[in-house]
Amino acid sequence: QEQLRHQQVLQARTAMIESIAAQNNLTLLDRNAIQALAAQAIGQEESAITYREIALMDASQQKHEDKSRHEDKHEKKSHRPEAQDYQQLTDSAAQQPAFQPIYKVSCKSGNVKYSLRIDAVTGKILQSKAG
């Protein structure tokens, strides 16, 4: 049930990002191109890779969500926002980067797991980890 919900959220997010990209006249790379780029980035043949997830997301929102989660962990529950806190929130919202569609790729080759972030428009590898 949890996996089904996760898939539905990914599909909804993908539809929204594709719509925003179309409104901004951006052409997104397709899944096959992303798989080829991921294989090239990790130095493996595409056929040797098992893809766990290839998800389209907006990097600008993801950074904001990650920062919010981090701040929530360290914030006291009884803390009331003050004027200064509100000003910091509005300042950080104004500094949010523009729409940046990326693919989050999780895959495995042999016994090694890989995590990559690939720009969905240019194909540039933004982040890669092996572990």
A tleap script that builds the chain and sets N, CA, C and O, in Angstrom:
source leaprc.protein.ff14SB
mol = sequence {
  NGLN GLU GLN LEU ARG HIE GLN GLN VAL LEU
  GLN ALA ARG THR ALA MET ILE GLU SER ILE
  ALA ALA GLN ASN ASN LEU THR LEU LEU ASP
  ARG ASN ALA ILE GLN ALA LEU ALA ALA GLN
  ALA ILE GLY GLN GLU GLU SER ALA ILE THR
  TYR ARG GLU ILE ALA LEU MET ASP ALA SER
  GLN GLN LYS HIE GLU ASP LYS SER ARG HIE
  GLU ASP LYS HIE GLU LYS LYS SER HIE ARG
  PRO GLU ALA GLN ASP TYR GLN GLN LEU THR
  ASP SER ALA ALA GLN GLN PRO ALA PHE GLN
  PRO ILE TYR LYS VAL SER CYS LYS SER GLY
  ASN VAL LYS TYR SER LEU ARG ILE ASP ALA
  VAL THR GLY LYS ILE LEU GLN SER LYS ALA
  CGLY
}
set mol.1.N position { 0.824 -1.188 0.000 }
set mol.1.CA position { 0.000 0.000 0.000 }
set mol.1.C position { 0.882 1.272 0.000 }
set mol.1.O position { 0.603 2.244 -0.702 }
set mol.2.N position { 1.943 1.224 0.807 }
set mol.2.CA position { 2.864 2.355 0.868 }
set mol.2.C position { 3.581 2.559 -0.468 }
set mol.2.O position { 3.796 3.694 -0.895 }
set mol.3.N position { 3.951 1.453 -1.127 }
set mol.3.CA position { 4.606 1.545 -2.438 }
set mol.3.C position { 3.668 2.137 -3.482 }
set mol.3.O position { 4.089 2.932 -4.323 }
set mol.4.N position { 2.403 1.751 -3.428 }
set mol.4.CA position { 1.416 2.286 -4.360 }
set mol.4.C position { 1.265 3.788 -4.165 }
set mol.4.O position { 1.217 4.542 -5.137 }
set mol.5.N position { 1.190 4.221 -2.917 }
set mol.5.CA position { 1.078 5.651 -2.620 }
set mol.5.C position { 2.312 6.397 -3.124 }
set mol.5.O position { 2.192 7.472 -3.711 }
set mol.6.N position { 3.498 5.828 -2.895 }
set mol.6.CA position { 4.745 6.441 -3.355 }
set mol.6.C position { 4.732 6.599 -4.879 }
set mol.6.O position { 5.114 7.648 -5.397 }
set mol.7.N position { 4.297 5.567 -5.591 }
set mol.7.CA position { 4.226 5.634 -7.050 }
set mol.7.C position { 3.238 6.703 -7.520 }
set mol.7.O position { 3.499 7.408 -8.495 }
set mol.8.N position { 2.112 6.819 -6.831 }
set mol.8.CA position { 1.128 7.837 -7.186 }
set mol.8.C position { 1.683 9.243 -6.982 }
set mol.8.O position { 1.450 10.133 -7.799 }
set mol.9.N position { 2.410 9.435 -5.898 }
set mol.9.CA position { 3.029 10.742 -5.636 }
set mol.9.C position { 4.058 11.051 -6.714 }
set mol.9.O position { 4.104 12.174 -7.217 }
set mol.10.N position { 4.889 10.065 -7.078 }
set mol.10.CA position { 5.886 10.276 -8.127 }
set mol.10.C position { 5.229 10.625 -9.467 }
set mol.10.O position { 5.712 11.498 -10.189 }
set mol.11.N position { 4.141 9.950 -9.792 }
set mol.11.CA position { 3.433 10.238 -11.041 }
set mol.11.C position { 2.839 11.633 -11.036 }
set mol.11.O position { 2.903 12.340 -12.042 }
set mol.12.N position { 2.263 12.037 -9.914 }
set mol.12.CA position { 1.684 13.379 -9.804 }
set mol.12.C position { 2.780 14.439 -9.918 }
set mol.12.O position { 2.609 15.439 -10.616 }
set mol.13.N position { 3.901 14.222 -9.234 }
set mol.13.CA position { 5.022 15.161 -9.286 }
set mol.13.C position { 5.563 15.255 -10.713 }
set mol.13.O position { 5.859 16.349 -11.194 }
set mol.14.N position { 5.692 14.125 -11.381 }
set mol.14.CA position { 6.184 14.103 -12.756 }
set mol.14.C position { 5.266 14.902 -13.667 }
set mol.14.O position { 5.736 15.685 -14.492 }
set mol.15.N position { 3.962 14.710 -13.523 }
set mol.15.CA position { 2.994 15.444 -14.351 }
set mol.15.C position { 3.103 16.946 -14.127 }
set mol.15.O position { 3.052 17.726 -15.078 }
set mol.16.N position { 3.253 17.355 -12.860 }
set mol.16.CA position { 3.385 18.788 -12.563 }
set mol.16.C position { 4.656 19.361 -13.169 }
set mol.16.O position { 4.624 20.432 -13.776 }
set mol.17.N position { 5.762 18.669 -13.014 }
set mol.17.CA position { 7.041 19.169 -13.527 }
set mol.17.C position { 7.029 19.213 -15.051 }
set mol.17.O position { 7.541 20.160 -15.647 }
set mol.18.N position { 6.451 18.199 -15.683 }
set mol.18.CA position { 6.344 18.214 -17.147 }
set mol.18.C position { 5.486 19.383 -17.614 }
set mol.18.O position { 5.790 20.008 -18.630 }
set mol.19.N position { 4.429 19.680 -16.888 }
set mol.19.CA position { 3.562 20.798 -17.232 }
set mol.19.C position { 4.294 22.131 -17.101 }
set mol.19.O position { 4.205 22.983 -17.984 }
set mol.20.N position { 5.024 22.308 -15.989 }
set mol.20.CA position { 5.784 23.544 -15.788 }
set mol.20.C position { 6.863 23.685 -16.857 }
set mol.20.O position { 7.091 24.779 -17.373 }
set mol.21.N position { 7.522 22.583 -17.188 }
set mol.21.CA position { 8.558 22.617 -18.226 }
set mol.21.C position { 7.950 23.034 -19.566 }
set mol.21.O position { 8.534 23.843 -20.287 }
set mol.22.N position { 6.790 22.489 -19.895 }
set mol.22.CA position { 6.124 22.840 -21.147 }
set mol.22.C position { 5.742 24.321 -21.161 }
set mol.22.O position { 5.878 24.987 -22.187 }
set mol.23.N position { 5.268 24.833 -20.036 }
set mol.23.CA position { 4.907 26.250 -19.947 }
set mol.23.C position { 6.122 27.150 -20.137 }
set mol.23.O position { 5.999 28.278 -20.614 }
set mol.24.N position { 7.295 26.644 -19.761 }
set mol.24.CA position { 8.531 27.406 -19.886 }
set mol.24.C position { 9.311 27.047 -21.156 }
set mol.24.O position { 10.478 27.412 -21.299 }
set mol.25.N position { 8.657 26.330 -22.073 }
set mol.25.CA position { 9.278 25.907 -23.336 }
set mol.25.C position { 10.577 25.134 -23.134 }
set mol.25.O position { 11.539 25.325 -23.878 }
set mol.26.N position { 10.604 24.266 -22.130 }
set mol.26.CA position { 11.756 23.423 -21.863 }
set mol.26.C position { 11.465 22.010 -22.343 }
set mol.26.O position { 10.381 21.477 -22.106 }
set mol.27.N position { 12.426 21.411 -23.012 }
set mol.27.CA position { 12.298 20.030 -23.447 }
set mol.27.C position { 13.089 19.159 -22.488 }
set mol.27.O position { 14.297 19.332 -22.324 }
set mol.28.N position { 12.396 18.221 -21.856 }
set mol.28.CA position { 13.030 17.331 -20.887 }
set mol.28.C position { 13.565 16.086 -21.581 }
set mol.28.O position { 12.951 15.562 -22.510 }
set mol.29.N position { 14.720 15.620 -21.114 }
set mol.29.CA position { 15.267 14.371 -21.626 }
set mol.29.C position { 14.354 13.222 -21.216 }
set mol.29.O position { 13.727 13.264 -20.157 }
set mol.30.N position { 14.283 12.193 -22.065 }
set mol.30.CA position { 13.428 11.058 -21.718 }
set mol.30.C position { 14.195 10.048 -20.859 }
set mol.30.O position { 15.404 10.162 -20.656 }
set mol.31.N position { 13.472 9.090 -20.381 }
set mol.31.CA position { 14.008 8.081 -19.463 }
set mol.31.C position { 15.179 7.315 -20.075 }
set mol.31.O position { 16.153 7.025 -19.379 }
set mol.32.N position { 15.102 6.982 -21.370 }
set mol.32.CA position { 16.186 6.242 -22.030 }
set mol.32.C position { 17.478 7.060 -22.055 }
set mol.32.O position { 18.561 6.521 -21.829 }
set mol.33.N position { 17.364 8.351 -22.326 }
set mol.33.CA position { 18.540 9.218 -22.337 }
set mol.33.C position { 19.150 9.300 -20.942 }
set mol.33.O position { 20.372 9.304 -20.795 }
set mol.34.N position { 18.308 9.363 -19.925 }
set mol.34.CA position { 18.794 9.442 -18.543 }
set mol.34.C position { 19.508 8.152 -18.154 }
set mol.34.O position { 20.535 8.194 -17.476 }
set mol.35.N position { 18.979 7.013 -18.574 }
set mol.35.CA position { 19.644 5.740 -18.286 }
set mol.35.C position { 21.014 5.681 -18.957 }
set mol.35.O position { 21.977 5.209 -18.353 }
set mol.36.N position { 21.108 6.150 -20.182 }
set mol.36.CA position { 22.389 6.168 -20.893 }
set mol.36.C position { 23.389 7.093 -20.202 }
set mol.36.O position { 24.565 6.755 -20.068 }
set mol.37.N position { 22.919 8.255 -19.768 }
set mol.37.CA position { 23.795 9.203 -19.064 }
set mol.37.C position { 24.262 8.637 -17.724 }
set mol.37.O position { 25.424 8.801 -17.351 }
set mol.38.N position { 23.371 7.978 -17.008 }
set mol.38.CA position { 23.729 7.375 -15.726 }
set mol.38.C position { 24.780 6.286 -15.923 }
set mol.38.O position { 25.752 6.215 -15.171 }
set mol.39.N position { 24.586 5.444 -16.927 }
set mol.39.CA position { 25.546 4.374 -17.215 }
set mol.39.C position { 26.920 4.953 -17.548 }
set mol.39.O position { 27.945 4.460 -17.077 }
set mol.40.N position { 26.926 5.990 -18.355 }
set mol.40.CA position { 28.176 6.647 -18.719 }
set mol.40.C position { 28.842 7.259 -17.474 }
set mol.40.O position { 30.060 7.170 -17.315 }
set mol.41.N position { 28.057 7.866 -16.615 }
set mol.41.CA position { 28.597 8.515 -15.418 }
set mol.41.C position { 29.250 7.525 -14.456 }
set mol.41.O position { 30.249 7.847 -13.813 }
set mol.42.N position { 28.687 6.326 -14.358 }
set mol.42.CA position { 29.263 5.351 -13.420 }
set mol.42.C position { 30.202 4.365 -14.110 }
set mol.42.O position { 30.761 3.478 -13.465 }
set mol.43.N position { 30.374 4.525 -15.427 }
set mol.43.CA position { 31.327 3.698 -16.158 }
set mol.43.C position { 30.903 2.266 -16.330 }
set mol.43.O position { 31.740 1.364 -16.282 }
set mol.44.N position { 29.617 2.032 -16.531 }
set mol.44.CA position { 29.085 0.683 -16.707 }
set mol.44.C position { 28.252 0.614 -17.991 }
set mol.44.O position { 27.769 1.630 -18.492 }
set mol.45.N position { 28.100 -0.587 -18.501 }
set mol.45.CA position { 27.191 -0.816 -19.620 }
set mol.45.C position { 25.755 -0.722 -19.102 }
set mol.45.O position { 25.464 -1.149 -17.985 }
set mol.46.N position { 24.865 -0.166 -19.914 }
set mol.46.CA position { 23.463 -0.036 -19.487 }
set mol.46.C position { 22.864 -1.372 -19.085 }
set mol.46.O position { 22.067 -1.447 -18.149 }
set mol.47.N position { 23.251 -2.436 -19.800 }
set mol.47.CA position { 22.671 -3.758 -19.524 }
set mol.47.C position { 23.131 -4.321 -18.177 }
set mol.47.O position { 22.513 -5.252 -17.661 }
set mol.48.N position { 24.208 -3.771 -17.600 }
set mol.48.CA position { 24.728 -4.265 -16.323 }
set mol.48.C position { 24.124 -3.530 -15.131 }
set mol.48.O position { 24.491 -3.792 -13.985 }
set mol.49.N position { 23.198 -2.613 -15.402 }
set mol.49.CA position { 22.647 -1.782 -14.340 }
set mol.49.C position { 21.190 -2.142 -14.077 }
set mol.49.O position { 20.402 -2.327 -15.005 }
set mol.50.N position { 20.850 -2.236 -12.806 }
set mol.50.CA position { 19.466 -2.423 -12.392 }
set mol.50.C position { 19.000 -1.093 -11.808 }
set mol.50.O position { 19.571 -0.598 -10.836 }
set mol.51.N position { 17.961 -0.522 -12.408 }
set mol.51.CA position { 17.445 0.767 -11.952 }
set mol.51.C position { 16.360 0.550 -10.922 }
set mol.51.O position { 15.362 -0.121 -11.185 }
set mol.52.N position { 16.559 1.121 -9.749 }
set mol.52.CA position { 15.558 1.037 -8.688 }
set mol.52.C position { 14.530 2.147 -8.847 }
set mol.52.O position { 13.329 1.933 -8.678 }
set mol.53.N position { 15.033 3.357 -9.180 }
set mol.53.CA position { 14.128 4.491 -9.320 }
set mol.53.C position { 14.739 5.530 -10.254 }
set mol.53.O position { 15.929 5.837 -10.181 }
set mol.54.N position { 13.902 6.055 -11.121 }
set mol.54.CA position { 14.246 7.223 -11.929 }
set mol.54.C position { 13.063 8.163 -11.765 }
set mol.54.O position { 11.993 7.947 -12.336 }
set mol.55.N position { 13.274 9.211 -10.975 }
set mol.55.CA position { 12.172 10.101 -10.616 }
set mol.55.C position { 12.476 11.533 -11.037 }
set mol.55.O position { 13.567 12.049 -10.798 }
set mol.56.N position { 11.498 12.157 -11.663 }
set mol.56.CA position { 11.613 13.551 -12.054 }
set mol.56.C position { 11.207 14.421 -10.875 }
set mol.56.O position { 10.184 14.172 -10.237 }
set mol.57.N position { 12.012 15.446 -10.585 }
set mol.57.CA position { 11.704 16.342 -9.484 }
set mol.57.C position { 12.230 17.742 -9.786 }
set mol.57.O position { 13.000 17.945 -10.725 }
set mol.58.N position { 11.801 18.693 -8.975 }
set mol.58.CA position { 12.254 20.075 -9.108 }
set mol.58.C position { 13.316 20.309 -8.046 }
set mol.58.O position { 13.009 20.312 -6.854 }
set mol.59.N position { 14.557 20.506 -8.465 }
set mol.59.CA position { 15.667 20.655 -7.523 }
set mol.59.C position { 15.484 21.861 -6.618 }
set mol.59.O position { 15.873 21.811 -5.451 }
set mol.60.N position { 14.904 22.938 -7.119 }
set mol.60.CA position { 14.737 24.123 -6.283 }
set mol.60.C position { 13.789 23.827 -5.129 }
set mol.60.O position { 14.015 24.307 -4.018 }
set mol.61.N position { 12.740 23.055 -5.357 }
set mol.61.CA position { 11.823 22.675 -4.278 }
set mol.61.C position { 12.474 21.669 -3.353 }
set mol.61.O position { 12.291 21.735 -2.138 }
set mol.62.N position { 13.226 20.744 -3.905 }
set mol.62.CA position { 13.873 19.710 -3.100 }
set mol.62.C position { 14.840 20.329 -2.104 }
set mol.62.O position { 14.863 19.927 -0.941 }
set mol.63.N position { 15.638 21.297 -2.535 }
set mol.63.CA position { 16.584 21.957 -1.628 }
set mol.63.C position { 15.834 22.645 -0.503 }
set mol.63.O position { 16.253 22.591 0.654 }
set mol.64.N position { 14.720 23.296 -0.841 }
set mol.64.CA position { 13.922 23.998 0.163 }
set mol.64.C position { 13.315 23.000 1.154 }
set mol.64.O position { 13.307 23.252 2.359 }
set mol.65.N position { 12.805 21.862 0.650 }
set mol.65.CA position { 12.212 20.848 1.517 }
set mol.65.C position { 13.262 20.234 2.435 }
set mol.65.O position { 13.006 20.020 3.620 }
set mol.66.N position { 14.460 19.947 1.881 }
set mol.66.CA position { 15.532 19.380 2.699 }
set mol.66.C position { 15.926 20.342 3.809 }
set mol.66.O position { 16.128 19.924 4.949 }
set mol.67.N position { 16.038 21.636 3.483 }
set mol.67.CA position { 16.405 22.641 4.469 }
set mol.67.C position { 15.326 22.740 5.549 }
set mol.67.O position { 15.640 22.841 6.735 }
set mol.68.N position { 14.055 22.711 5.138 }
set mol.68.CA position { 12.956 22.791 6.102 }
set mol.68.C position { 12.962 21.598 7.044 }
set mol.68.O position { 12.762 21.756 8.248 }
set mol.69.N position { 13.190 20.405 6.504 }
set mol.69.CA position { 13.240 19.205 7.341 }
set mol.69.C position { 14.374 19.305 8.355 }
set mol.69.O position { 14.208 18.955 9.524 }
set mol.70.N position { 15.531 19.790 7.894 }
set mol.70.CA position { 16.679 19.936 8.784 }
set mol.70.C position { 16.371 20.939 9.898 }
set mol.70.O position { 16.680 20.693 11.064 }
set mol.71.N position { 15.764 22.063 9.534 }
set mol.71.CA position { 15.430 23.080 10.526 }
set mol.71.C position { 14.369 22.586 11.496 }
set mol.71.O position { 14.422 22.898 12.685 }
set mol.72.N position { 13.397 21.811 10.995 }
set mol.72.CA position { 12.345 21.275 11.860 }
set mol.72.C position { 12.918 20.348 12.921 }
set mol.72.O position { 12.427 20.331 14.049 }
set mol.73.N position { 13.939 19.583 12.585 }
set mol.73.CA position { 14.540 18.667 13.542 }
set mol.73.C position { 15.153 19.411 14.721 }
set mol.73.O position { 15.142 18.924 15.852 }
set mol.74.N position { 15.685 20.593 14.445 }
set mol.74.CA position { 16.406 21.334 15.467 }
set mol.74.C position { 15.574 22.403 16.164 }
set mol.74.O position { 16.041 23.045 17.105 }
set mol.75.N position { 14.357 22.588 15.708 }
set mol.75.CA position { 13.516 23.636 16.286 }
set mol.75.C position { 12.714 23.082 17.446 }
set mol.75.O position { 12.203 21.964 17.373 }
set mol.76.N position { 12.599 23.855 18.514 }
set mol.76.CA position { 11.795 23.448 19.659 }
set mol.76.C position { 10.323 23.565 19.297 }
set mol.76.O position { 9.924 24.481 18.578 }
set mol.77.N position { 9.520 22.636 19.798 }
set mol.77.CA position { 8.094 22.638 19.477 }
set mol.77.C position { 7.366 23.835 20.062 }
set mol.77.O position { 6.359 24.274 19.507 }
set mol.78.N position { 7.855 24.369 21.169 }
set mol.78.CA position { 7.171 25.482 21.807 }
set mol.78.C position { 7.622 26.845 21.257 }
set mol.78.O position { 7.141 27.885 21.707 }
set mol.79.N position { 8.536 26.838 20.292 }
set mol.79.CA position { 9.080 28.087 19.744 }
set mol.79.C position { 8.022 28.827 18.931 }
set mol.79.O position { 7.408 28.254 18.030 }
set mol.80.N position { 7.813 30.105 19.253 }
set mol.80.CA position { 6.883 30.947 18.490 }
set mol.80.C position { 7.692 31.798 17.539 }
set mol.80.O position { 8.680 32.406 17.953 }
set mol.81.N position { 7.305 31.862 16.270 }
set mol.81.CA position { 8.049 32.688 15.329 }
set mol.81.C position { 7.967 34.164 15.719 }
set mol.81.O position { 6.914 34.662 16.115 }
set mol.82.N position { 9.068 34.826 15.601 }
set mol.82.CA position { 9.119 36.249 15.903 }
set mol.82.C position { 9.305 37.003 14.597 }
set mol.82.O position { 9.504 36.401 13.542 }
set mol.83.N position { 9.238 38.308 14.675 }
set mol.83.CA position { 9.359 39.134 13.467 }
set mol.83.C position { 10.647 38.826 12.714 }
set mol.83.O position { 10.650 38.767 11.485 }
set mol.84.N position { 11.736 38.631 13.443 }
set mol.84.CA position { 13.016 38.353 12.808 }
set mol.84.C position { 12.964 37.007 12.067 }
set mol.84.O position { 13.476 36.888 10.954 }
set mol.85.N position { 12.346 36.001 12.689 }
set mol.85.CA position { 12.208 34.697 12.051 }
set mol.85.C position { 11.412 34.822 10.755 }
set mol.85.O position { 11.777 34.245 9.731 }
set mol.86.N position { 10.328 35.577 10.812 }
set mol.86.CA position { 9.493 35.765 9.633 }
set mol.86.C position { 10.286 36.457 8.530 }
set mol.86.O position { 10.173 36.081 7.363 }
set mol.87.N position { 11.070 37.440 8.872 }
set mol.87.CA position { 11.881 38.156 7.886 }
set mol.87.C position { 12.873 37.202 7.223 }
set mol.87.O position { 13.084 37.269 6.012 }
set mol.88.N position { 13.482 36.314 8.014 }
set mol.88.CA position { 14.412 35.338 7.455 }
set mol.88.C position { 13.701 34.400 6.491 }
set mol.88.O position { 14.244 34.048 5.444 }
set mol.89.N position { 12.483 33.995 6.846 }
set mol.89.CA position { 11.708 33.127 5.955 }
set mol.89.C position { 11.395 33.817 4.636 }
set mol.89.O position { 11.553 33.224 3.569 }
set mol.90.N position { 10.959 35.054 4.704 }
set mol.90.CA position { 10.619 35.767 3.467 }
set mol.90.C position { 11.863 36.062 2.655 }
set mol.90.O position { 11.816 36.025 1.425 }
set mol.91.N position { 12.982 36.357 3.318 }
set mol.91.CA position { 14.233 36.585 2.594 }
set mol.91.C position { 14.681 35.318 1.875 }
set mol.91.O position { 15.096 35.376 0.717 }
set mol.92.N position { 14.600 34.171 2.554 }
set mol.92.CA position { 15.036 32.920 1.934 }
set mol.92.C position { 14.092 32.515 0.808 }
set mol.92.O position { 14.538 31.930 -0.179 }
set mol.93.N position { 12.803 32.811 0.931 }
set mol.93.CA position { 11.859 32.507 -0.146 }
set mol.93.C position { 12.169 33.332 -1.383 }
set mol.93.O position { 12.024 32.848 -2.505 }
set mol.94.N position { 12.593 34.576 -1.187 }
set mol.94.CA position { 12.929 35.437 -2.318 }
set mol.94.C position { 14.199 34.964 -3.013 }
set mol.94.O position { 14.399 35.253 -4.193 }
set mol.95.N position { 15.059 34.242 -2.299 }
set mol.95.CA position { 16.314 33.771 -2.868 }
set mol.95.C position { 16.189 32.383 -3.487 }
set mol.95.O position { 17.184 31.833 -3.959 }
set mol.96.N position { 15.002 31.812 -3.494 }
set mol.96.CA position { 14.814 30.481 -4.058 }
set mol.96.C position { 15.239 30.464 -5.526 }
set mol.96.O position { 14.885 31.366 -6.284 }
set mol.97.N position { 15.998 29.440 -5.930 }
set mol.97.CA position { 16.396 29.361 -7.327 }
set mol.97.C position { 15.187 29.103 -8.224 }
set mol.97.O position { 14.151 28.621 -7.767 }
set mol.98.N position { 15.333 29.425 -9.480 }
set mol.98.CA position { 14.266 29.206 -10.451 }
set mol.98.C position { 14.018 27.710 -10.625 }
set mol.98.O position { 14.803 26.882 -10.164 }
set mol.99.N position { 12.948 27.386 -11.276 }
set mol.99.CA position { 12.568 26.005 -11.587 }
set mol.99.C position { 13.758 25.261 -12.200 }
set mol.99.O position { 14.337 25.722 -13.183 }
set mol.100.N position { 14.121 24.120 -11.625 }
set mol.100.CA position { 15.221 23.313 -12.137 }
set mol.100.C position { 14.825 21.842 -12.114 }
set mol.100.O position { 14.983 21.171 -11.094 }
set mol.101.N position { 14.309 21.338 -13.239 }
set mol.101.CA position { 13.917 19.930 -13.276 }
set mol.101.C position { 15.147 19.022 -13.314 }
set mol.101.O position { 16.069 19.230 -14.103 }
set mol.102.N position { 15.138 18.026 -12.453 }
set mol.102.CA position { 16.229 17.048 -12.409 }
set mol.102.C position { 15.642 15.645 -12.318 }
set mol.102.O position { 14.485 15.453 -11.944 }
set mol.103.N position { 16.472 14.675 -12.671 }
set mol.103.CA position { 16.124 13.281 -12.445 }
set mol.103.C position { 16.944 12.773 -11.264 }
set mol.103.O position { 18.159 12.958 -11.203 }
set mol.104.N position { 16.261 12.140 -10.346 }
set mol.104.CA position { 16.916 11.446 -9.240 }
set mol.104.C position { 16.986 9.982 -9.675 }
set mol.104.O position { 15.960 9.352 -9.931 }
set mol.105.N position { 18.199 9.452 -9.755 }
set mol.105.CA position { 18.400 8.088 -10.235 }
set mol.105.C position { 19.029 7.247 -9.122 }
set mol.105.O position { 20.069 7.605 -8.569 }
set mol.106.N position { 18.391 6.142 -8.809 }
set mol.106.CA position { 18.937 5.161 -7.872 }
set mol.106.C position { 19.095 3.863 -8.643 }
set mol.106.O position { 18.140 3.359 -9.234 }
set mol.107.N position { 20.310 3.325 -8.632 }
set mol.107.CA position { 20.542 2.097 -9.396 }
set mol.107.C position { 21.618 1.255 -8.715 }
set mol.107.O position { 22.223 1.658 -7.722 }
set mol.108.N position { 21.832 0.069 -9.289 }
set mol.108.CA position { 22.796 -0.861 -8.730 }
set mol.108.C position { 23.486 -1.584 -9.873 }
set mol.108.O position { 22.858 -1.960 -10.862 }
set mol.109.N position { 24.789 -1.772 -9.717 }
set mol.109.CA position { 25.560 -2.571 -10.662 }
set mol.109.C position { 26.455 -3.473 -9.836 }
set mol.109.O position { 27.292 -2.993 -9.072 }
set mol.110.N position { 26.282 -4.771 -9.987 }
set mol.110.CA position { 26.992 -5.713 -9.122 }
set mol.110.C position { 26.520 -5.516 -7.695 }
set mol.110.O position { 25.320 -5.536 -7.424 }
set mol.111.N position { 27.455 -5.326 -6.790 }
set mol.111.CA position { 27.117 -5.114 -5.373 }
set mol.111.C position { 27.185 -3.649 -4.975 }
set mol.111.O position { 27.102 -3.327 -3.790 }
set mol.112.N position { 27.335 -2.764 -5.941 }
set mol.112.CA position { 27.485 -1.344 -5.642 }
set mol.112.C position { 26.205 -0.594 -5.986 }
set mol.112.O position { 25.658 -0.740 -7.079 }
set mol.113.N position { 25.736 0.216 -5.031 }
set mol.113.CA position { 24.562 1.052 -5.246 }
set mol.113.C position { 25.026 2.450 -5.621 }
set mol.113.O position { 26.023 2.948 -5.098 }
set mol.114.N position { 24.296 3.071 -6.527 }
set mol.114.CA position { 24.622 4.417 -6.994 }
set mol.114.C position { 23.419 5.330 -6.831 }
set mol.114.O position { 22.271 4.900 -6.941 }
set mol.115.N position { 23.703 6.593 -6.567 }
set mol.115.CA position { 22.679 7.624 -6.490 }
set mol.115.C position { 23.177 8.804 -7.310 }
set mol.115.O position { 24.280 9.304 -7.085 }
set mol.116.N position { 22.365 9.247 -8.259 }
set mol.116.CA position { 22.754 10.351 -9.127 }
set mol.116.C position { 21.647 11.379 -9.214 }
set mol.116.O position { 20.471 11.059 -9.041 }
set mol.117.N position { 22.032 12.617 -9.483 }
set mol.117.CA position { 21.104 13.701 -9.799 }
set mol.117.C position { 21.548 14.221 -11.155 }
set mol.117.O position { 22.700 14.615 -11.331 }
set mol.118.N position { 20.628 14.220 -12.111 }
set mol.118.CA position { 20.947 14.606 -13.485 }
set mol.118.C position { 19.997 15.709 -13.925 }
set mol.118.O position { 18.782 15.581 -13.780 }
set mol.119.N position { 20.550 16.795 -14.463 }
set mol.119.CA position { 19.738 17.890 -14.981 }
set mol.119.C position { 18.852 17.334 -16.094 }
set mol.119.O position { 19.356 16.747 -17.052 }
set mol.120.N position { 17.550 17.515 -15.975 }
set mol.120.CA position { 16.583 16.924 -16.906 }
set mol.120.C position { 16.558 17.622 -18.260 }
set mol.120.O position { 15.981 17.094 -19.211 }
set mol.121.N position { 17.172 18.798 -18.366 }
set mol.121.CA position { 17.194 19.531 -19.630 }
set mol.121.C position { 18.531 19.339 -20.340 }
set mol.121.O position { 18.563 19.019 -21.528 }
set mol.122.N position { 19.630 19.531 -19.621 }
set mol.122.CA position { 20.957 19.492 -20.224 }
set mol.122.C position { 21.622 18.121 -20.168 }
set mol.122.O position { 22.491 17.820 -20.987 }
set mol.123.N position { 21.223 17.294 -19.215 }
set mol.123.CA position { 21.863 15.989 -19.037 }
set mol.123.C position { 23.129 16.060 -18.194 }
set mol.123.O position { 23.823 15.055 -18.041 }
set mol.124.N position { 23.435 17.214 -17.654 }
set mol.124.CA position { 24.623 17.383 -16.820 }
set mol.124.C position { 24.453 16.602 -15.520 }
set mol.124.O position { 23.394 16.648 -14.893 }
set mol.125.N position { 25.502 15.886 -15.121 }
set mol.125.CA position { 25.496 15.154 -13.866 }
set mol.125.C position { 25.738 16.172 -12.750 }
set mol.125.O position { 26.804 16.782 -12.679 }
set mol.126.N position { 24.753 16.348 -11.890 }
set mol.126.CA position { 24.835 17.338 -10.822 }
set mol.126.C position { 25.420 16.751 -9.546 }
set mol.126.O position { 26.069 17.451 -8.768 }
set mol.127.N position { 25.185 15.461 -9.339 }
set mol.127.CA position { 25.663 14.797 -8.122 }
set mol.127.C position { 25.727 13.306 -8.403 }
set mol.127.O position { 24.869 12.761 -9.098 }
set mol.128.N position { 26.740 12.652 -7.866 }
set mol.128.CA position { 26.814 11.196 -7.985 }
set mol.128.C position { 27.502 10.624 -6.745 }
set mol.128.O position { 28.483 11.172 -6.242 }
set mol.129.N position { 26.961 9.516 -6.278 }
set mol.129.CA position { 27.507 8.841 -5.098 }
set mol.129.C position { 27.487 7.341 -5.348 }
set mol.129.O position { 26.573 6.813 -5.982 }
set mol.130.N position { 28.496 6.675 -4.847 }
set mol.130.CA position { 28.539 5.213 -4.868 }
set mol.130.C position { 28.674 4.753 -3.427 }
set mol.130.O position { 29.397 5.352 -2.631 }
set mol.131.N position { 27.976 3.696 -3.112 }
set mol.131.CA position { 28.073 3.229 -1.728 }
set mol.131.C position { 27.471 1.887 -1.525 }
set mol.131.O position { 27.482 1.369 -0.408 }
savepdb mol mol.pdb
quit
